[in-house]
Amino acid sequence: MIKKLDDLFAVLKARQSKRLVVAFANDVHSISAVSKAVDMGIVEATLVGNRELIKTVCSKENINIRKFEIIHEEEEMAAASKAVSLINEGKGEILMKGLVSTDKYMRAILNKENGLMMPGSILSHVTVMETPNYHKLLIIGDVAIIPLPELKEKVAITNYLIQVAHALGNPLPKVAVLAATEQVMPKMPACVDAALLSKMADRGQIKEALVEGPLALDVAIDKESAEIKKLKNEVAGDADCLVFPNIESGNVFYKANTKLAKGEQGAIVVGAKVPAVLSSRGDSIKTKLYSIALAAISAK
């Protein structure tokens, strides 16, 4: 089982490299991160963007441009569409956002005719977080894409977290479905949905995981709190995965851990044909490397 984010690199070096396709790879942030990933043996890389700009960046950063396949495309939306087309043609197993704006990147993925979505699929966001104040990795969602998930979407989010846990070597992850309380309060939709998800897992509708909810955050991740509140189940105090009731709660948790607790993380967009890296220019090189590695270990 992968217990630290750095363990991703060692595992991937022992496997056959997947090919990463970067949409509109004209910026130093993306090229530098991808260059390091290639050097570490995590991925092979195709850069879709302005060839001259890519050459300039590589020259300034002393990056050997020959390590990349480069496909010239000057226009932003066209580059995103071309990157998606390469995935559809079987010329890549991972997609990554370069300098292209997030809305255009997502538009290329969601395109009904030439995108990466399959009928009935739901796009979501999975973060794997390593925080100094918790005894193992936490896999969380959704903190970035689905604002207010309904039950159907929470089922998808839960299954995505489980799939990532399996990819990290955990055959039976412990999933906590969060709410403001561990009591089943009918007037709180988050509590009702959590109880339904827990029962669905009991009935085998959600497989290969232990799912409990509703659980407040304290009893999900702190054994002492669970003992004080007399919660006796295998998830309480030892969760591997956290399903948040809405994007606000998930996003605040994510940012509090990265900014205040100095947690490290990698994140991917899931639900499309291939995992997609949706990194920000504000992300560190290390964060981007973790995200690329997470996508690589999750890719089929």
DAQUIKA-V695788 format. One record per pair of residues at least 12 apart in sequence whose ideal C-beta (glycine too) atoms are under 10 Angstrom apart, sorted by the first residue. I is the first residue (numbers start at 0). J is the second residue. D is the distance in whole Angstrom. If there is no record, write none. Layout:
BEGIN
i = (I:I)
j = (J:J)
d = (D:D)
END
This chain:
BEGIN
i = (0:0:0:0:0:0:0:0:1:1:1:1:1:1:1:1:1:1:1:2:2:2:2:2:2:2:3:3:3:3:4:4:4:4:4:4:4:4:4:4:4:4:4:4:4:4:5:5:5:5:5:5:6:6:6:6:6:6:7:7:7:7:7:7:7:7:7:7:7:7:8:8:8:8:8:8:8:8:8:9:10:10:10:10:10:10:10:11:11:11:11:11:11:11:11:11:11:12:12:12:13:14:14:14:14:15:16:16:16:16:16:16:16:16:16:17:17:17:17:17:17:17:17:17:17:17:17:17:17:17:18:18:18:18:18:18:18:18:18:18:18:18:18:18:19:19:19:19:19:19:19:19:19:19:19:19:19:19:19:19:19:19:19:19:19:19:20:20:20:20:20:20:20:20:20:20:20:20:20:20:20:20:20:20:20:20:20:20:20:21:21:21:21:21:21:21:21:21:21:21:21:21:21:21:21:21:21:21:21:21:22:22:22:22:22:22:22:22:22:22:22:22:22:22:22:22:22:22:22:22:22:22:22:22:22:22:23:23:23:23:23:23:23:23:23:23:23:23:23:23:23:23:23:23:23:23:23:23:23:24:24:24:24:24:24:24:24:24:24:24:24:24:24:24:24:24:24:24:24:25:25:25:25:25:25:25:25:25:25:25:25:25:25:25:25:25:26:26:26:26:26:26:26:26:27:27:27:27:27:27:27:27:28:28:28:28:28:28:28:28:28:28:28:29:29:29:29:29:29:29:29:29:29:29:29:29:29:30:30:30:30:30:30:30:30:30:30:30:30:30:31:31:31:31:31:31:31:32:32:32:32:32:32:32:32:32:32:32:32:32:33:33:33:33:33:33:33:33:33:33:33:34:34:34:34:34:34:34:34:34:34:34:35:35:35:35:35:35:36:36:36:36:36:36:36:36:36:37:37:37:37:37:38:38:38:39:39:39:41:41:41:41:41:41:41:42:42:42:42:42:42:42:42:42:43:43:43:43:43:43:44:44:44:44:44:44:44:44:45:45:45:45:45:45:45:45:45:45:45:46:46:46:46:46:46:46:46:46:46:46:47:47:47:47:47:47:47:47:47:47:47:47:47:47:47:47:47:48:48:48:48:48:48:48:48:48:48:48:48:48:49:49:49:49:49:49:49:49:50:50:50:50:50:50:51:51:52:52:53:53:53:53:54:57:68:68:68:70:70:70:75:75:75:75:75:75:76:76:76:76:76:76:76:77:77:77:78:78:78:78:78:78:79:79:79:79:79:79:79:79:79:79:79:79:80:80:80:80:80:80:80:81:82:82:82:82:82:82:82:82:82:83:83:83:83:83:83:83:83:83:83:83:83:83:84:84:84:84:86:86:86:86:86:86:86:86:87:87:87:87:87:91:91:92:92:92:92:92:92:92:92:93:93:93:93:93:93:93:93:93:93:93:93:94:94:94:94:94:94:94:94:94:94:94:94:94:94:95:95:95:95:95:95:95:95:95:95:96:96:96:96:96:96:96:96:96:97:97:98:101:101:101:104:104:104:105:105:105:105:105:107:108:108:108:108:108:108:108:108:109:109:114:114:115:115:115:115:115:115:116:116:116:117:117:117:119:120:120:120:120:120:121:121:121:121:121:121:121:121:121:121:121:121:121:122:122:122:122:122:122:122:122:122:122:122:123:123:123:123:123:123:123:123:123:123:123:123:123:123:123:123:123:123:123:123:124:124:124:124:124:124:124:124:124:124:124:124:124:124:124:124:124:124:124:124:125:125:125:125:125:125:125:125:125:125:125:125:125:125:125:125:125:125:125:125:125:125:125:126:126:126:126:126:126:126:126:126:126:126:126:126:126:126:126:126:126:126:126:126:126:127:127:127:127:127:127:127:127:127:127:127:127:127:127:127:127:127:127:128:128:128:128:128:128:128:128:128:128:128:128:128:129:129:129:129:129:129:130:130:130:130:130:130:130:130:130:130:131:131:131:131:131:132:132:132:132:132:132:133:133:133:133:133:133:134:134:134:135:135:135:135:136:136:136:136:136:136:136:136:136:137:137:137:137:137:137:137:137:137:137:137:137:138:138:138:138:138:138:138:138:138:138:138:138:138:138:138:138:138:139:139:139:139:139:139:139:139:139:139:139:139:139:139:139:139:140:140:140:140:140:140:140:140:140:140:140:140:140:140:140:140:141:141:141:141:141:141:141:141:141:141:141:141:141:142:142:142:142:142:142:142:142:142:142:142:142:142:142:143:143:143:143:143:143:143:144:144:144:144:144:144:145:145:145:145:145:146:146:146:146:147:147:147:147:147:148:148:148:148:148:148:148:148:149:149:150:150:150:150:150:150:150:152:153:153:153:153:153:153:153:153:153:153:153:154:154:154:154:154:154:154:155:155:156:156:156:156:156:156:156:156:156:157:157:157:157:157:157:157:157:157:157:157:158:158:158:158:158:158:158:159:159:159:159:159:159:159:160:160:160:160:160:160:160:160:160:161:161:161:161:161:161:161:161:161:161:162:162:162:162:163:163:163:163:163:163:163:163:164:164:164:164:165:165:165:166:166:166:166:166:166:166:167:167:167:167:168:169:169:169:169:170:170:171:171:171:171:171:172:172:172:172:172:172:172:172:173:173:173:173:173:173:173:173:173:173:173:173:173:173:174:174:174:174:174:174:174:174:174:174:174:174:174:174:174:174:174:175:175:175:175:175:175:175:175:175:175:175:175:175:175:175:175:175:175:175:175:175:175:175:175:176:176:176:176:176:176:176:176:176:176:176:176:176:176:176:176:176:176:176:176:176:176:177:177:177:177:177:177:177:177:177:177:177:177:177:177:177:177:177:177:177:177:178:178:178:178:178:178:178:178:178:178:178:178:178:178:178:179:179:179:179:179:180:180:180:180:180:180:181:181:181:181:181:181:181:181:181:181:181:181:181:181:182:182:182:183:183:183:184:187:187:188:188:189:189:189:189:189:189:189:190:190:190:190:191:191:192:192:192:192:193:193:193:193:193:193:193:194:194:194:195:196:196:196:196:196:197:197:197:197:197:197:197:197:198:198:200:208:208:208:209:209:209:209:209:209:209:210:210:210:211:211:211:211:211:211:212:212:212:213:214:214:214:214:214:214:214:214:214:215:215:215:216:216:216:216:216:217:217:218:218:218:218:218:218:219:219:219:219:219:219:219:219:220:220:220:220:220:221:221:221:221:222:222:222:223:224:225:253:257:257:257:263:263:263:263:264:264:264:264:264:264:265:265:265:265:265:265:265:265:265:265:265:265:265:266:266:266:266:266:266:266:266:266:267:267:267:267:267:267:267:267:267:267:268:268:269:269:272:273:273:273:273:274:274:274:274:274:274:274:274:274:275:275:276:276:276:276:276:276:276:277:277:278:278)
j = (135:136:164:167:168:169:170:239:127:135:136:164:166:167:168:169:292:293:296:129:134:135:136:167:168:169:129:135:136:263:127:128:129:136:167:262:263:264:265:285:286:288:289:290:292:293:129:263:285:288:289:292:129:136:167:168:292:296:41:127:166:167:265:288:289:291:292:293:295:296:36:39:40:41:288:289:292:295:296:39:41:166:167:168:292:295:296:36:39:40:41:42:291:292:293:295:296:39:40:41:40:40:41:295:296:43:36:37:40:41:42:43:44:92:295:41:42:43:91:92:93:273:274:291:294:295:296:297:298:299:42:43:44:45:68:85:86:89:90:91:92:93:295:298:33:36:37:41:42:43:44:45:46:67:82:91:92:93:94:95:273:276:291:294:295:298:42:43:44:45:46:47:68:70:81:82:83:84:85:86:90:91:92:93:94:95:97:273:275:33:44:45:46:47:48:53:67:70:78:82:91:93:94:95:96:97:98:99:276:291:46:47:48:72:75:76:78:79:80:81:82:83:85:86:94:95:96:97:98:99:103:104:107:108:275:276:46:47:48:49:52:72:73:74:75:76:77:78:79:81:82:96:97:98:99:100:103:104:107:44:45:46:47:48:49:52:53:56:67:69:70:72:78:82:95:96:97:98:99:46:47:48:49:50:51:52:53:55:56:72:73:75:78:97:98:99:48:52:53:56:97:98:99:280:55:56:57:59:60:62:98:280:56:97:98:278:279:280:281:282:283:284:287:44:46:48:53:56:95:96:97:98:99:276:278:280:287:44:46:48:52:53:56:57:60:62:64:67:97:98:56:57:60:62:284:287:288:95:276:278:282:283:284:285:286:287:288:289:290:291:45:46:62:66:67:95:97:276:287:288:291:46:56:57:60:61:62:63:64:66:67:284:62:284:285:287:288:291:95:284:287:288:290:291:292:294:295:62:63:66:67:291:62:63:66:288:291:292:93:288:291:292:294:295:296:91:92:93:95:291:292:294:295:298:66:67:68:91:92:93:66:67:68:69:91:93:95:291:67:68:69:70:81:82:85:86:90:91:95:64:67:68:69:70:71:72:78:82:95:97:68:69:70:71:72:77:78:79:80:81:82:83:84:85:91:97:99:69:70:71:72:73:74:75:78:81:82:97:98:99:69:71:72:73:74:75:78:98:64:69:70:71:72:73:71:73:73:98:67:69:71:97:69:69:85:90:91:82:85:90:97:98:99:100:103:104:99:100:102:103:104:106:107:99:103:107:97:98:99:103:104:107:94:96:97:99:100:103:104:105:106:107:108:110:99:103:106:107:110:113:114:107:94:95:96:97:99:104:107:108:275:104:106:107:108:109:110:113:114:115:271:272:273:275:107:113:114:115:107:108:114:115:271:272:273:275:113:114:115:272:273:273:298:272:273:274:294:295:297:298:299:267:273:274:275:276:290:291:293:294:295:297:298:107:108:115:267:268:271:272:273:274:275:276:277:294:298:267:274:275:276:277:278:287:290:291:294:108:268:275:276:277:278:279:280:290:276:278:280:143:277:279:268:275:277:122:144:268:275:277:275:122:268:270:271:272:273:275:277:122:271:271:272:268:270:271:272:273:275:270:271:272:270:271:272:155:155:269:270:271:272:141:144:145:148:151:152:154:155:156:158:159:269:270:141:144:145:152:155:159:268:269:270:271:275:140:141:142:143:144:145:148:152:153:155:156:157:158:159:160:267:268:269:270:271:139:140:141:142:143:144:145:156:159:246:249:250:253:266:267:268:269:270:275:277:138:139:140:141:142:143:144:156:159:160:162:163:164:240:265:266:267:268:269:270:274:293:297:138:139:140:141:142:143:160:163:241:249:252:253:256:257:262:264:265:266:267:289:290:293:139:160:163:164:166:167:240:263:264:265:266:267:289:290:292:293:296:297:142:241:252:253:256:257:260:262:263:264:265:266:289:256:262:263:264:265:289:220:255:256:257:259:260:261:262:263:264:256:260:261:262:263:220:221:256:260:261:262:220:221:238:256:260:262:220:222:237:169:237:238:239:163:164:167:169:239:240:263:264:265:160:175:219:220:238:239:240:241:252:256:262:264:159:160:161:162:163:164:166:167:169:172:174:238:239:240:241:242:293:156:160:163:175:177:238:240:241:242:243:249:252:253:256:264:266:153:155:156:157:159:160:163:240:241:242:243:246:249:253:266:269:153:155:156:159:160:242:243:245:246:249:250:268:269:241:243:245:246:247:248:249:250:251:252:253:254:264:266:246:249:250:253:266:268:277:156:246:268:269:270:277:243:245:246:249:270:245:246:247:250:188:244:245:246:247:189:192:242:243:244:245:246:249:188:192:188:191:192:193:195:196:199:192:176:189:192:193:195:196:199:212:242:243:244:192:195:196:199:204:205:242:269:270:174:176:196:240:242:243:249:269:270:174:176:196:199:200:205:208:210:212:240:242:174:205:206:207:208:269:270:240:242:267:268:269:270:297:172:174:208:210:239:240:241:242:269:174:200:205:206:207:208:209:210:239:240:207:208:269:297:239:240:267:269:274:293:296:297:207:208:239:240:207:208:297:274:293:295:296:297:298:299:239:293:296:297:296:207:208:239:240:207:208:207:208:209:233:239:207:208:209:210:234:238:239:240:208:209:210:211:219:232:233:234:235:236:237:238:239:240:196:197:200:205:208:209:210:211:212:214:219:234:238:239:240:241:242:193:197:209:210:211:212:213:214:215:216:218:219:220:232:234:235:236:237:238:239:240:241:242:243:189:190:192:193:194:195:196:197:200:210:211:212:213:214:219:234:238:240:241:242:243:244:189:190:193:212:213:214:215:216:218:219:220:238:241:242:243:244:245:248:249:252:190:191:192:193:194:212:213:214:215:216:219:242:243:244:248:213:215:216:244:248:193:213:214:215:218:228:193:211:212:213:214:215:217:218:219:224:225:228:230:235:213:215:228:197:212:213:213:213:244:244:245:212:213:242:243:244:245:248:212:213:214:244:212:213:212:213:242:244:210:211:212:213:214:242:244:211:212:213:212:210:211:212:213:242:209:210:211:212:213:214:232:234:210:212:212:234:239:240:232:233:234:237:238:239:240:234:240:242:230:232:233:234:235:238:234:242:244:244:228:230:232:234:235:236:238:241:242:228:230:235:238:241:243:248:252:235:236:230:232:234:235:236:238:234:235:236:237:238:240:241:242:235:236:237:238:241:235:236:237:238:235:236:237:236:236:237:266:282:283:286:283:285:286:289:282:285:286:289:290:293:278:282:285:286:287:288:289:290:291:292:293:294:296:278:279:282:286:287:289:290:293:294:289:290:291:292:293:294:295:296:297:298:290:294:294:297:299:294:297:298:299:290:291:293:294:295:296:297:298:299:290:294:289:290:291:292:293:294:295:290:294:290:291)
d = (9:9:9:7:4:5:9:10:9:10:7:10:9:4:5:8:10:10:8:9:9:6:7:9:9:10:6:9:7:9:7:9:5:7:10:10:6:8:6:9:10:9:5:10:8:8:9:9:9:10:9:9:10:9:9:9:9:10:8:9:10:8:8:9:7:9:4:7:8:6:9:6:8:6:8:9:6:10:10:10:10:10:9:8:9:9:7:9:8:7:5:8:9:6:10:5:6:7:5:7:9:9:9:8:8:10:10:9:7:7:6:5:9:9:8:8:6:7:8:4:6:9:9:10:8:5:9:10:5:9:7:5:7:6:8:9:9:10:7:5:6:7:10:9:7:7:8:9:4:7:5:7:9:10:10:7:8:4:8:6:10:8:6:8:8:9:10:10:8:5:8:7:9:9:9:5:8:9:5:6:7:4:9:7:6:7:10:9:10:6:7:7:5:6:7:10:9:10:9:7:9:9:8:5:8:5:9:9:9:10:9:6:8:9:9:10:6:4:9:8:4:8:10:10:7:7:6:5:9:5:9:6:7:9:9:10:9:7:5:8:10:8:10:9:5:9:9:4:6:9:8:8:4:5:4:9:8:8:10:8:9:4:6:4:9:9:6:9:8:8:9:10:8:9:8:9:4:7:9:9:10:4:5:10:10:5:7:9:7:10:9:9:8:6:5:9:9:9:10:7:6:4:10:7:10:5:9:7:6:9:10:10:10:9:8:8:9:5:9:8:10:8:7:10:8:9:10:9:7:8:4:7:10:9:8:9:8:9:7:9:10:7:5:7:7:7:9:8:8:10:8:10:6:7:6:8:10:9:9:8:8:9:5:9:9:4:6:10:9:7:10:7:9:9:8:7:9:10:8:9:7:10:10:8:8:10:5:8:9:7:8:10:9:7:9:9:6:9:10:10:8:6:10:5:7:10:8:9:9:5:7:10:9:9:8:8:9:8:10:8:6:5:9:6:9:10:9:7:9:6:8:8:6:9:9:9:8:9:10:10:7:5:7:10:9:9:9:9:7:4:8:6:10:8:6:10:7:6:10:9:5:7:5:7:10:10:10:9:10:8:9:8:5:8:5:9:5:8:9:5:5:10:9:7:10:8:9:8:8:8:6:8:10:9:6:9:9:6:7:9:10:7:7:5:9:10:8:9:9:6:8:4:9:9:9:9:9:9:8:6:9:10:8:10:10:9:10:8:7:10:9:7:5:7:6:9:8:9:10:5:9:7:7:10:10:10:8:9:6:9:10:9:9:8:9:5:9:5:5:9:7:4:8:9:10:9:9:5:7:7:9:9:6:8:9:8:9:9:7:10:10:9:10:5:6:10:7:7:6:6:9:9:10:10:9:6:10:10:10:9:10:6:9:7:6:9:7:8:7:8:10:7:9:9:6:8:9:8:10:4:7:9:6:6:7:7:10:7:10:5:6:9:5:9:7:7:10:8:8:9:6:8:4:7:9:8:10:10:10:7:4:8:7:9:8:7:8:10:9:7:6:5:6:9:10:10:10:9:8:10:7:9:9:8:7:8:9:8:9:8:10:7:8:9:6:9:10:6:10:7:9:8:9:10:9:4:4:7:8:8:6:8:9:8:7:10:8:10:5:7:9:10:9:8:9:8:6:9:4:8:10:9:9:5:9:6:8:10:9:10:6:8:4:6:9:6:5:10:9:6:6:8:8:10:6:5:10:9:5:9:10:7:6:5:10:9:6:5:6:4:5:8:9:9:9:9:10:10:6:8:6:7:9:10:7:6:7:5:8:9:9:10:8:5:6:8:5:10:9:9:7:6:8:5:9:9:8:8:7:5:7:9:6:8:10:9:10:8:10:6:9:9:10:5:7:4:8:10:9:9:8:10:7:9:10:7:10:9:6:5:7:9:8:9:10:6:10:10:10:9:9:7:6:8:9:5:7:5:8:9:10:9:6:5:7:9:9:10:10:5:9:10:5:8:4:8:9:10:6:7:7:9:9:10:8:6:10:8:6:9:9:9:9:9:9:10:8:9:8:9:7:10:9:7:9:7:10:10:10:10:10:10:10:8:7:7:7:6:9:8:9:9:9:5:9:10:5:6:10:8:9:7:9:9:6:5:7:10:10:10:7:10:10:9:10:7:5:8:7:6:7:7:9:9:9:10:9:5:8:6:6:9:8:8:7:7:10:7:10:9:8:9:9:5:8:9:8:7:9:6:6:9:10:10:10:7:10:7:9:9:4:5:9:7:4:9:10:8:7:8:7:8:7:8:7:10:8:7:9:9:9:10:9:7:9:10:7:5:8:10:9:8:5:7:9:10:8:9:9:8:7:8:10:9:8:9:9:5:10:6:8:9:10:7:9:6:8:9:6:10:10:6:9:8:9:9:7:7:8:7:10:9:7:10:10:10:10:6:8:10:9:9:6:7:6:9:8:6:8:7:9:8:5:10:7:9:10:9:10:10:10:10:9:10:5:7:10:7:6:8:10:8:4:8:7:9:7:10:7:8:6:5:10:9:9:7:9:10:8:7:10:8:8:7:9:8:9:6:9:7:6:6:7:9:9:10:8:10:5:5:9:10:9:9:7:9:9:10:9:6:9:7:9:6:6:6:9:9:8:5:7:9:9:9:4:5:7:5:8:8:9:9:6:4:9:10:6:5:5:7:8:9:8:8:5:7:4:7:8:10:10:7:7:7:4:8:6:9:10:10:8:6:7:9:5:9:8:8:4:8:10:5:8:10:9:4:9:7:5:7:10:8:9:7:4:8:9:5:6:9:7:7:3:6:7:9:9:10:9:8:5:9:8:7:10:7:7:7:6:7:6:10:6:10:9:6:6:6:6:10:7:9:9:5:9:8:5:9:7:4:7:7:9:10:10:10:6:9:8:6:9:8:9:10:7:9:5:9:10:9:9:8:6:5:5:9:5:9:10:9:7:6:8:7:9:10:10:9:6:8:8:9:8:10:9:7:10:9:4:8:9:8:4:10:9:10:8:8:8:9:7:9:8:3:4:7:8:8:10:6:6:9:6:9:6:9:7:10:5:6:5:8:9:9:9:9:9:9:9:9:8:8:5:6:10:9:9:10:7:9:8:9:5:8:4:7:8:8:7:10:9:10:8:9:7:6:10:8:9:10:9:10:10:9:8:9:9:8:10:9:5:10:9:5:7:9:7:7:7:9:5:10:6:10:9:7:8:6:8:9:6:10:10:8:3:7:8:7:9:9:10:10:8:9:7:7:7:9:10:6:7:8:9:9:10:9:7:8:8:3:4:8:6:4:8:10:8:10:9:8:10:8:5:7:9:10:6:9:10:5:5:10:10:6:9:10:9:9:7:9:8:9:6:8:9:10:8:4:8:9:5:6:9:10:7:10:5:6:10:8:5:10:8:10:6:9)
END
